[in-house]
Amino acid sequence: MEKLKLKEIAINRDWCKGCGICVHFCPKNVLETDDMEKVVAVRPEDCICCKLCELRCPDLAIEVYTEE
């Protein structure tokens, strides 16, 4: 199985309610909440493209795009 390479972590800040579920499930601490209580990808270079954030987000506010 080949390793996925991150293209983009898209976060819809209008949909994000800042619950922190994605932050909790990220195994590489890529995500944090900012001063507006919204999620941001602060360390995208550490992302392993597991997509746990995308799968766990109750508001569907995160999409992880990988290169083909």
PDB file of N, CA, C and O in Angstrom:
ATOM      1  N   MET A   1       0.849  -1.186   0.000  1.00  0.00           N
ATOM      2  CA  MET A   1       0.000   0.000   0.000  1.00  0.00           C
ATOM      3  C   MET A   1       0.891   1.244   0.000  1.00  0.00           C
ATOM      4  O   MET A   1       1.758   1.398   0.859  1.00  0.00           O
ATOM      5  N   GLU A   2       0.668   2.113  -0.960  1.00  0.00           N
ATOM      6  CA  GLU A   2       1.515   3.300  -1.052  1.00  0.00           C
ATOM      7  C   GLU A   2       1.077   4.389  -0.081  1.00  0.00           C
ATOM      8  O   GLU A   2      -0.102   4.504   0.255  1.00  0.00           O
ATOM      9  N   LYS A   3       2.027   5.168   0.356  1.00  0.00           N
ATOM     10  CA  LYS A   3       1.778   6.241   1.320  1.00  0.00           C
ATOM     11  C   LYS A   3       1.118   7.418   0.611  1.00  0.00           C
ATOM     12  O   LYS A   3       1.574   7.858  -0.445  1.00  0.00           O
ATOM     13  N   LEU A   4       0.039   7.922   1.205  1.00  0.00           N
ATOM     14  CA  LEU A   4      -0.660   9.066   0.628  1.00  0.00           C
ATOM     15  C   LEU A   4       0.109  10.350   0.921  1.00  0.00           C
ATOM     16  O   LEU A   4       0.734  10.489   1.972  1.00  0.00           O
ATOM     17  N   LYS A   5       0.052  11.281  -0.023  1.00  0.00           N
ATOM     18  CA  LYS A   5       0.716  12.564   0.151  1.00  0.00           C
ATOM     19  C   LYS A   5      -0.347  13.659   0.204  1.00  0.00           C
ATOM     20  O   LYS A   5      -1.231  13.731  -0.650  1.00  0.00           O
ATOM     21  N   LEU A   6      -0.242  14.495   1.210  1.00  0.00           N
ATOM     22  CA  LEU A   6      -1.218  15.559   1.415  1.00  0.00           C
ATOM     23  C   LEU A   6      -1.151  16.614   0.326  1.00  0.00           C
ATOM     24  O   LEU A   6      -0.075  17.085  -0.043  1.00  0.00           O
ATOM     25  N   LYS A   7      -2.318  16.975  -0.177  1.00  0.00           N
ATOM     26  CA  LYS A   7      -2.438  18.082  -1.119  1.00  0.00           C
ATOM     27  C   LYS A   7      -2.978  19.311  -0.383  1.00  0.00           C
ATOM     28  O   LYS A   7      -2.469  20.421  -0.547  1.00  0.00           O
ATOM     29  N   GLU A   8      -4.022  19.093   0.434  1.00  0.00           N
ATOM     30  CA  GLU A   8      -4.646  20.212   1.150  1.00  0.00           C
ATOM     31  C   GLU A   8      -5.547  19.697   2.266  1.00  0.00           C
ATOM     32  O   GLU A   8      -6.185  18.653   2.134  1.00  0.00           O
ATOM     33  N   ILE A   9      -5.589  20.440   3.360  1.00  0.00           N
ATOM     34  CA  ILE A   9      -6.587  20.224   4.404  1.00  0.00           C
ATOM     35  C   ILE A   9      -7.539  21.416   4.313  1.00  0.00           C
ATOM     36  O   ILE A   9      -7.182  22.537   4.675  1.00  0.00           O
ATOM     37  N   ALA A  10      -8.742  21.162   3.830  1.00  0.00           N
ATOM     38  CA  ALA A  10      -9.723  22.227   3.659  1.00  0.00           C
ATOM     39  C   ALA A  10     -10.657  22.245   4.863  1.00  0.00           C
ATOM     40  O   ALA A  10     -11.309  21.248   5.172  1.00  0.00           O
ATOM     41  N   ILE A  11     -10.711  23.383   5.533  1.00  0.00           N
ATOM     42  CA  ILE A  11     -11.580  23.540   6.703  1.00  0.00           C
ATOM     43  C   ILE A  11     -12.590  24.644   6.417  1.00  0.00           C
ATOM     44  O   ILE A  11     -12.218  25.794   6.182  1.00  0.00           O
ATOM     45  N   ASN A  12     -13.862  24.286   6.438  1.00  0.00           N
ATOM     46  CA  ASN A  12     -14.920  25.272   6.235  1.00  0.00           C
ATOM     47  C   ASN A  12     -15.195  25.925   7.589  1.00  0.00           C
ATOM     48  O   ASN A  12     -15.896  25.361   8.428  1.00  0.00           O
ATOM     49  N   ARG A  13     -14.648  27.095   7.789  1.00  0.00           N
ATOM     50  CA  ARG A  13     -14.756  27.776   9.078  1.00  0.00           C
ATOM     51  C   ARG A  13     -16.176  28.245   9.377  1.00  0.00           C
ATOM     52  O   ARG A  13     -16.503  28.499  10.536  1.00  0.00           O
ATOM     53  N   ASP A  14     -17.021  28.364   8.368  1.00  0.00           N
ATOM     54  CA  ASP A  14     -18.421  28.717   8.605  1.00  0.00           C
ATOM     55  C   ASP A  14     -19.184  27.547   9.219  1.00  0.00           C
ATOM     56  O   ASP A  14     -20.122  27.745   9.992  1.00  0.00           O
ATOM     57  N   TRP A  15     -18.777  26.333   8.872  1.00  0.00           N
ATOM     58  CA  TRP A  15     -19.449  25.139   9.394  1.00  0.00           C
ATOM     59  C   TRP A  15     -18.857  24.685  10.719  1.00  0.00           C
ATOM     60  O   TRP A  15     -19.551  24.061  11.522  1.00  0.00           O
ATOM     61  N   CYS A  16     -17.592  24.985  10.958  1.00  0.00           N
ATOM     62  CA  CYS A  16     -16.908  24.539  12.173  1.00  0.00           C
ATOM     63  C   CYS A  16     -17.500  25.232  13.404  1.00  0.00           C
ATOM     64  O   CYS A  16     -17.627  26.455  13.444  1.00  0.00           O
ATOM     65  N   LYS A  17     -17.859  24.421  14.406  1.00  0.00           N
ATOM     66  CA  LYS A  17     -18.388  25.006  15.646  1.00  0.00           C
ATOM     67  C   LYS A  17     -17.361  24.961  16.774  1.00  0.00           C
ATOM     68  O   LYS A  17     -17.652  25.351  17.905  1.00  0.00           O
ATOM     69  N   GLY A  18     -16.148  24.480  16.453  1.00  0.00           N
ATOM     70  CA  GLY A  18     -15.082  24.480  17.443  1.00  0.00           C
ATOM     71  C   GLY A  18     -15.225  23.440  18.533  1.00  0.00           C
ATOM     72  O   GLY A  18     -14.779  23.658  19.659  1.00  0.00           O
ATOM     73  N   CYS A  19     -15.843  22.308  18.215  1.00  0.00           N
ATOM     74  CA  CYS A  19     -16.060  21.275  19.234  1.00  0.00           C
ATOM     75  C   CYS A  19     -14.762  20.576  19.650  1.00  0.00           C
ATOM     76  O   CYS A  19     -14.670  20.052  20.760  1.00  0.00           O
ATOM     77  N   GLY A  20     -13.757  20.568  18.760  1.00  0.00           N
ATOM     78  CA  GLY A  20     -12.459  19.985  19.086  1.00  0.00           C
ATOM     79  C   GLY A  20     -12.348  18.485  18.898  1.00  0.00           C
ATOM     80  O   GLY A  20     -11.317  17.906  19.241  1.00  0.00           O
ATOM     81  N   ILE A  21     -13.364  17.843  18.370  1.00  0.00           N
ATOM     82  CA  ILE A  21     -13.308  16.394  18.157  1.00  0.00           C
ATOM     83  C   ILE A  21     -12.167  16.045  17.204  1.00  0.00           C
ATOM     84  O   ILE A  21     -11.423  15.094  17.448  1.00  0.00           O
ATOM     85  N   CYS A  22     -12.027  16.795  16.138  1.00  0.00           N
ATOM     86  CA  CYS A  22     -10.964  16.528  15.165  1.00  0.00           C
ATOM     87  C   CYS A  22      -9.585  16.728  15.794  1.00  0.00           C
ATOM     88  O   CYS A  22      -8.655  15.970  15.518  1.00  0.00           O
ATOM     89  N   VAL A  23      -9.464  17.737  16.627  1.00  0.00           N
ATOM     90  CA  VAL A  23      -8.194  18.009  17.314  1.00  0.00           C
ATOM     91  C   VAL A  23      -7.834  16.824  18.204  1.00  0.00           C
ATOM     92  O   VAL A  23      -6.679  16.401  18.246  1.00  0.00           O
ATOM     93  N   HIS A  24      -8.813  16.299  18.905  1.00  0.00           N
ATOM     94  CA  HIS A  24      -8.589  15.170  19.809  1.00  0.00           C
ATOM     95  C   HIS A  24      -8.153  13.907  19.068  1.00  0.00           C
ATOM     96  O   HIS A  24      -7.273  13.189  19.541  1.00  0.00           O
ATOM     97  N   PHE A  25      -8.758  13.628  17.911  1.00  0.00           N
ATOM     98  CA  PHE A  25      -8.483  12.388  17.194  1.00  0.00           C
ATOM     99  C   PHE A  25      -7.248  12.437  16.309  1.00  0.00           C
ATOM    100  O   PHE A  25      -6.782  11.387  15.868  1.00  0.00           O
ATOM    101  N   CYS A  26      -6.701  13.611  16.033  1.00  0.00           N
ATOM    102  CA  CYS A  26      -5.531  13.709  15.152  1.00  0.00           C
ATOM    103  C   CYS A  26      -4.304  13.086  15.834  1.00  0.00           C
ATOM    104  O   CYS A  26      -3.873  13.561  16.885  1.00  0.00           O
ATOM    105  N   PRO A  27      -3.740  12.022  15.238  1.00  0.00           N
ATOM    106  CA  PRO A  27      -2.607  11.353  15.882  1.00  0.00           C
ATOM    107  C   PRO A  27      -1.300  12.136  15.809  1.00  0.00           C
ATOM    108  O   PRO A  27      -0.360  11.824  16.541  1.00  0.00           O
ATOM    109  N   LYS A  28      -1.221  13.134  14.951  1.00  0.00           N
ATOM    110  CA  LYS A  28       0.020  13.895  14.767  1.00  0.00           C
ATOM    111  C   LYS A  28      -0.091  15.353  15.218  1.00  0.00           C
ATOM    112  O   LYS A  28       0.800  16.154  14.933  1.00  0.00           O
ATOM    113  N   ASN A  29      -1.171  15.706  15.916  1.00  0.00           N
ATOM    114  CA  ASN A  29      -1.377  17.074  16.436  1.00  0.00           C
ATOM    115  C   ASN A  29      -1.252  18.139  15.358  1.00  0.00           C
ATOM    116  O   ASN A  29      -0.626  19.179  15.563  1.00  0.00           O
ATOM    117  N   VAL A  30      -1.854  17.868  14.213  1.00  0.00           N
ATOM    118  CA  VAL A  30      -1.835  18.809  13.093  1.00  0.00           C
ATOM    119  C   VAL A  30      -2.819  19.962  13.333  1.00  0.00           C
ATOM    120  O   VAL A  30      -2.583  21.088  12.895  1.00  0.00           O
ATOM    121  N   LEU A  31      -3.906  19.675  14.023  1.00  0.00           N
ATOM    122  CA  LEU A  31      -4.986  20.647  14.197  1.00  0.00           C
ATOM    123  C   LEU A  31      -4.994  21.262  15.590  1.00  0.00           C
ATOM    124  O   LEU A  31      -4.648  20.616  16.579  1.00  0.00           O
ATOM    125  N   GLU A  32      -5.398  22.525  15.640  1.00  0.00           N
ATOM    126  CA  GLU A  32      -5.611  23.241  16.908  1.00  0.00           C
ATOM    127  C   GLU A  32      -6.785  24.185  16.726  1.00  0.00           C
ATOM    128  O   GLU A  32      -7.175  24.501  15.602  1.00  0.00           O
ATOM    129  N   THR A  33      -7.347  24.632  17.846  1.00  0.00           N
ATOM    130  CA  THR A  33      -8.371  25.680  17.766  1.00  0.00           C
ATOM    131  C   THR A  33      -7.692  27.027  17.957  1.00  0.00           C
ATOM    132  O   THR A  33      -6.751  27.158  18.739  1.00  0.00           O
ATOM    133  N   ASP A  34      -8.182  28.024  17.233  1.00  0.00           N
ATOM    134  CA  ASP A  34      -7.595  29.362  17.321  1.00  0.00           C
ATOM    135  C   ASP A  34      -8.352  30.215  18.324  1.00  0.00           C
ATOM    136  O   ASP A  34      -9.206  29.711  19.054  1.00  0.00           O
ATOM    137  N   ASP A  35      -8.046  31.494  18.364  1.00  0.00           N
ATOM    138  CA  ASP A  35      -8.686  32.394  19.332  1.00  0.00           C
ATOM    139  C   ASP A  35     -10.159  32.652  19.038  1.00  0.00           C
ATOM    140  O   ASP A  35     -10.871  33.212  19.872  1.00  0.00           O
ATOM    141  N   MET A  36     -10.622  32.244  17.848  1.00  0.00           N
ATOM    142  CA  MET A  36     -12.041  32.369  17.499  1.00  0.00           C
ATOM    143  C   MET A  36     -12.782  31.050  17.721  1.00  0.00           C
ATOM    144  O   MET A  36     -13.927  30.896  17.296  1.00  0.00           O
ATOM    145  N   GLU A  37     -12.104  30.078  18.406  1.00  0.00           N
ATOM    146  CA  GLU A  37     -12.689  28.763  18.683  1.00  0.00           C
ATOM    147  C   GLU A  37     -13.008  27.990  17.404  1.00  0.00           C
ATOM    148  O   GLU A  37     -13.963  27.213  17.367  1.00  0.00           O
ATOM    149  N   LYS A  38     -12.220  28.201  16.373  1.00  0.00           N
ATOM    150  CA  LYS A  38     -12.353  27.467  15.111  1.00  0.00           C
ATOM    151  C   LYS A  38     -11.082  26.666  14.889  1.00  0.00           C
ATOM    152  O   LYS A  38     -10.019  27.025  15.395  1.00  0.00           O
ATOM    153  N   VAL A  39     -11.190  25.590  14.139  1.00  0.00           N
ATOM    154  CA  VAL A  39     -10.048  24.705  13.899  1.00  0.00           C
ATOM    155  C   VAL A  39      -9.186  25.230  12.754  1.00  0.00           C
ATOM    156  O   VAL A  39      -9.690  25.714  11.740  1.00  0.00           O
ATOM    157  N   VAL A  40      -7.880  25.121  12.946  1.00  0.00           N
ATOM    158  CA  VAL A  40      -6.907  25.454  11.906  1.00  0.00           C
ATOM    159  C   VAL A  40      -5.858  24.347  11.851  1.00  0.00           C
ATOM    160  O   VAL A  40      -5.560  23.703  12.856  1.00  0.00           O
ATOM    161  N   ALA A  41      -5.304  24.139  10.654  1.00  0.00           N
ATOM    162  CA  ALA A  41      -4.226  23.168  10.475  1.00  0.00           C
ATOM    163  C   ALA A  41      -2.911  23.912  10.695  1.00  0.00           C
ATOM    164  O   ALA A  41      -2.423  24.600   9.798  1.00  0.00           O
ATOM    165  N   VAL A  42      -2.344  23.771  11.886  1.00  0.00           N
ATOM    166  CA  VAL A  42      -1.132  24.505  12.234  1.00  0.00           C
ATOM    167  C   VAL A  42       0.147  23.789  11.818  1.00  0.00           C
ATOM    168  O   VAL A  42       1.197  24.416  11.673  1.00  0.00           O
ATOM    169  N   ARG A  43       0.056  22.468  11.625  1.00  0.00           N
ATOM    170  CA  ARG A  43       1.234  21.694  11.204  1.00  0.00           C
ATOM    171  C   ARG A  43       0.864  20.742  10.066  1.00  0.00           C
ATOM    172  O   ARG A  43       0.966  19.527  10.234  1.00  0.00           O
ATOM    173  N   PRO A  44       0.437  21.263   8.912  1.00  0.00           N
ATOM    174  CA  PRO A  44       0.025  20.374   7.807  1.00  0.00           C
ATOM    175  C   PRO A  44       1.151  19.474   7.312  1.00  0.00           C
ATOM    176  O   PRO A  44       0.890  18.405   6.760  1.00  0.00           O
ATOM    177  N   GLU A  45       2.401  19.895   7.503  1.00  0.00           N
ATOM    178  CA  GLU A  45       3.534  19.076   7.062  1.00  0.00           C
ATOM    179  C   GLU A  45       3.639  17.766   7.851  1.00  0.00           C
ATOM    180  O   GLU A  45       4.304  16.830   7.406  1.00  0.00           O
ATOM    181  N   ASP A  46       2.991  17.694   9.013  1.00  0.00           N
ATOM    182  CA  ASP A  46       3.018  16.488   9.836  1.00  0.00           C
ATOM    183  C   ASP A  46       1.849  15.537   9.541  1.00  0.00           C
ATOM    184  O   ASP A  46       1.801  14.430  10.079  1.00  0.00           O
ATOM    185  N   CYS A  47       0.922  15.961   8.701  1.00  0.00           N
ATOM    186  CA  CYS A  47      -0.280  15.168   8.402  1.00  0.00           C
ATOM    187  C   CYS A  47       0.097  13.860   7.704  1.00  0.00           C
ATOM    188  O   CYS A  47       0.884  13.855   6.758  1.00  0.00           O
ATOM    189  N   ILE A  48      -0.477  12.748   8.186  1.00  0.00           N
ATOM    190  CA  ILE A  48      -0.230  11.440   7.583  1.00  0.00           C
ATOM    191  C   ILE A  48      -1.425  10.976   6.737  1.00  0.00           C
ATOM    192  O   ILE A  48      -1.463   9.829   6.291  1.00  0.00           O
ATOM    193  N   CYS A  49      -2.380  11.852   6.522  1.00  0.00           N
ATOM    194  CA  CYS A  49      -3.549  11.597   5.660  1.00  0.00           C
ATOM    195  C   CYS A  49      -4.395  10.419   6.130  1.00  0.00           C
ATOM    196  O   CYS A  49      -4.924   9.666   5.313  1.00  0.00           O
ATOM    197  N   CYS A  50      -4.523  10.261   7.437  1.00  0.00           N
ATOM    198  CA  CYS A  50      -5.355   9.184   7.974  1.00  0.00           C
ATOM    199  C   CYS A  50      -6.845   9.519   7.839  1.00  0.00           C
ATOM    200  O   CYS A  50      -7.688   8.623   7.859  1.00  0.00           O
ATOM    201  N   LYS A  51      -7.159  10.784   7.705  1.00  0.00           N
ATOM    202  CA  LYS A  51      -8.515  11.305   7.522  1.00  0.00           C
ATOM    203  C   LYS A  51      -9.425  11.089   8.733  1.00  0.00           C
ATOM    204  O   LYS A  51     -10.648  11.136   8.603  1.00  0.00           O
ATOM    205  N   LEU A  52      -8.836  10.853   9.910  1.00  0.00           N
ATOM    206  CA  LEU A  52      -9.656  10.712  11.110  1.00  0.00           C
ATOM    207  C   LEU A  52     -10.414  12.006  11.402  1.00  0.00           C
ATOM    208  O   LEU A  52     -11.558  11.965  11.855  1.00  0.00           O
ATOM    209  N   CYS A  53      -9.785  13.152  11.146  1.00  0.00           N
ATOM    210  CA  CYS A  53     -10.458  14.432  11.378  1.00  0.00           C
ATOM    211  C   CYS A  53     -11.694  14.554  10.494  1.00  0.00           C
ATOM    212  O   CYS A  53     -12.759  14.977  10.943  1.00  0.00           O
ATOM    213  N   GLU A  54     -11.530  14.178   9.230  1.00  0.00           N
ATOM    214  CA  GLU A  54     -12.636  14.247   8.274  1.00  0.00           C
ATOM    215  C   GLU A  54     -13.765  13.297   8.669  1.00  0.00           C
ATOM    216  O   GLU A  54     -14.940  13.655   8.595  1.00  0.00           O
ATOM    217  N   LEU A  55     -13.406  12.098   9.083  1.00  0.00           N
ATOM    218  CA  LEU A  55     -14.401  11.089   9.447  1.00  0.00           C
ATOM    219  C   LEU A  55     -15.132  11.427  10.740  1.00  0.00           C
ATOM    220  O   LEU A  55     -16.314  11.113  10.873  1.00  0.00           O
ATOM    221  N   ARG A  56     -14.457  12.060  11.693  1.00  0.00           N
ATOM    222  CA  ARG A  56     -15.047  12.332  13.009  1.00  0.00           C
ATOM    223  C   ARG A  56     -15.775  13.666  13.112  1.00  0.00           C
ATOM    224  O   ARG A  56     -16.557  13.865  14.042  1.00  0.00           O
ATOM    225  N   CYS A  57     -15.535  14.580  12.181  1.00  0.00           N
ATOM    226  CA  CYS A  57     -16.168  15.903  12.258  1.00  0.00           C
ATOM    227  C   CYS A  57     -17.687  15.784  12.115  1.00  0.00           C
ATOM    228  O   CYS A  57     -18.172  15.359  11.067  1.00  0.00           O
ATOM    229  N   PRO A  58     -18.447  16.154  13.157  1.00  0.00           N
ATOM    230  CA  PRO A  58     -19.903  16.034  13.093  1.00  0.00           C
ATOM    231  C   PRO A  58     -20.551  17.041  12.140  1.00  0.00           C
ATOM    232  O   PRO A  58     -21.706  16.877  11.750  1.00  0.00           O
ATOM    233  N   ASP A  59     -19.806  18.074  11.771  1.00  0.00           N
ATOM    234  CA  ASP A  59     -20.361  19.111  10.905  1.00  0.00           C
ATOM    235  C   ASP A  59     -19.852  19.033   9.467  1.00  0.00           C
ATOM    236  O   ASP A  59     -20.171  19.893   8.646  1.00  0.00           O
ATOM    237  N   LEU A  60     -19.063  18.003   9.164  1.00  0.00           N
ATOM    238  CA  LEU A  60     -18.510  17.817   7.808  1.00  0.00           C
ATOM    239  C   LEU A  60     -17.720  19.032   7.351  1.00  0.00           C
ATOM    240  O   LEU A  60     -17.741  19.392   6.174  1.00  0.00           O
ATOM    241  N   ALA A  61     -17.021  19.662   8.293  1.00  0.00           N
ATOM    242  CA  ALA A  61     -16.310  20.914   8.004  1.00  0.00           C
ATOM    243  C   ALA A  61     -14.875  20.697   7.520  1.00  0.00           C
ATOM    244  O   ALA A  61     -14.207  21.658   7.139  1.00  0.00           O
ATOM    245  N   ILE A  62     -14.391  19.456   7.529  1.00  0.00           N
ATOM    246  CA  ILE A  62     -13.004  19.191   7.145  1.00  0.00           C
ATOM    247  C   ILE A  62     -12.961  18.196   5.990  1.00  0.00           C
ATOM    248  O   ILE A  62     -13.658  17.182   5.997  1.00  0.00           O
ATOM    249  N   GLU A  63     -12.128  18.507   4.997  1.00  0.00           N
ATOM    250  CA  GLU A  63     -11.849  17.576   3.910  1.00  0.00           C
ATOM    251  C   GLU A  63     -10.339  17.505   3.728  1.00  0.00           C
ATOM    252  O   GLU A  63      -9.657  18.528   3.666  1.00  0.00           O
ATOM    253  N   VAL A  64      -9.833  16.282   3.642  1.00  0.00           N
ATOM    254  CA  VAL A  64      -8.416  16.052   3.428  1.00  0.00           C
ATOM    255  C   VAL A  64      -8.236  15.594   1.981  1.00  0.00           C
ATOM    256  O   VAL A  64      -8.728  14.537   1.588  1.00  0.00           O
ATOM    257  N   TYR A  65      -7.529  16.398   1.200  1.00  0.00           N
ATOM    258  CA  TYR A  65      -7.270  16.072  -0.201  1.00  0.00           C
ATOM    259  C   TYR A  65      -5.853  15.521  -0.330  1.00  0.00           C
ATOM    260  O   TYR A  65      -4.903  16.083   0.214  1.00  0.00           O
ATOM    261  N   THR A  66      -5.729  14.421  -1.055  1.00  0.00           N
ATOM    262  CA  THR A  66      -4.420  13.810  -1.266  1.00  0.00           C
ATOM    263  C   THR A  66      -4.073  13.838  -2.756  1.00  0.00           C
ATOM    264  O   THR A  66      -4.948  13.930  -3.616  1.00  0.00           O
ATOM    265  N   GLU A  67      -2.782  13.755  -3.029  1.00  0.00           N
ATOM    266  CA  GLU A  67      -2.330  13.703  -4.410  1.00  0.00           C
ATOM    267  C   GLU A  67      -2.521  12.296  -4.940  1.00  0.00           C
ATOM    268  O   GLU A  67      -2.374  11.320  -4.204  1.00  0.00           O
ATOM    269  N   GLU A  68      -2.848  12.198  -6.213  1.00  0.00           N
ATOM    270  CA  GLU A  68      -3.072  10.890  -6.866  1.00  0.00           C
ATOM    271  C   GLU A  68      -1.783  10.126  -6.985  1.00  0.00           C
ATOM    272  O   GLU A  68      -1.773   9.010  -7.505  1.00  0.00           O
TER     273      GLU A  68
END
